[in-house]
């Protein structure tokens, strides 16, 4: 499907967490994707705290159910 991509597998070693590394990588990937016409991201995660991180990066949940036709996170409008 055009305009949709998946981002997953981003992790940070425990000793390096809370320093912005994961956010920087996620921001770089979403910026690149947006520059190429992507508006919806499927963001895989294994820990329940991760959706909060996506929200801080300007992404908003459309649905958290993979069975939903509206599943994924939508890109926030550019400033």
C-alpha positions as CSV (number, residue, x, y, z in Angstrom):
1,X,0.0,0.0,0.0
2,X,1.3,3.4,-0.9
3,X,1.9,5.9,2.0
4,X,2.3,3.2,4.6
5,X,5.4,1.7,6.2
6,X,6.4,-0.3,9.3
7,X,9.1,0.7,11.8
8,X,10.2,-1.8,14.3
9,X,13.2,-3.3,16.1
10,X,14.4,0.0,17.5
11,X,16.0,-0.7,20.9
12,X,18.4,0.9,23.3
13,X,20.7,-0.9,25.8
14,X,19.4,-0.4,29.3
15,X,22.6,1.6,30.3
16,X,22.0,4.0,27.4
17,X,18.3,4.6,27.9
18,X,16.7,8.0,28.6
19,X,19.3,9.8,26.6
20,X,17.3,10.3,23.4
21,X,19.0,7.7,21.2
22,X,15.8,5.7,20.3
23,X,13.9,8.9,19.8
24,X,16.6,10.2,17.4
25,X,16.6,7.0,15.3
26,X,12.8,6.9,15.2
27,X,12.6,10.6,14.3
28,X,15.1,10.1,11.5
29,X,13.2,7.2,10.1
30,X,9.8,8.9,10.3
31,X,11.2,12.1,8.7
32,X,12.7,10.1,5.9
33,X,9.5,8.2,5.4
34,X,7.4,11.4,5.4
35,X,9.7,13.0,2.9
36,X,8.8,10.1,0.6
37,X,5.1,10.3,1.0
38,X,4.4,8.1,4.0
39,X,1.6,9.2,6.3
40,X,0.9,6.1,8.2
41,X,3.4,4.0,10.2
42,X,2.9,0.6,11.8
43,X,5.1,0.8,14.8
44,X,6.0,-2.5,16.4
45,X,6.9,-2.6,20.1
46,X,7.4,-5.1,22.9
47,X,7.0,-2.9,25.9
48,X,3.8,-1.1,27.0
49,X,5.7,2.2,27.6
50,X,6.6,2.6,23.9
51,X,3.4,4.1,22.7
52,X,3.9,7.0,25.0
53,X,7.3,7.6,23.4
54,X,5.7,7.6,20.0
55,X,3.2,10.2,21.2
56,X,6.0,12.5,22.4
57,X,7.5,12.2,18.9
58,X,4.3,13.7,17.4
59,X,2.7,10.5,16.2
60,X,-0.9,9.7,17.2
61,X,-2.5,6.3,17.4
62,X,-5.1,5.5,14.9
63,X,-5.7,2.0,16.4
64,X,-3.6,-0.4,18.4
65,X,-5.5,-3.5,17.0
66,X,-3.7,-5.2,14.1
67,X,-7.1,-6.5,13.0
68,X,-8.4,-3.0,12.5
69,X,-8.5,-1.5,9.0
70,X,-7.3,1.8,10.7
71,X,-4.4,0.2,12.6
72,X,-1.1,2.0,12.9
73,X,0.0,5.5,13.9
74,X,-0.6,8.5,11.7
75,X,2.1,11.1,11.2
76,X,1.4,14.3,12.9
77,X,1.1,17.4,10.7
78,X,4.3,19.2,10.0
79,X,4.9,22.4,11.8
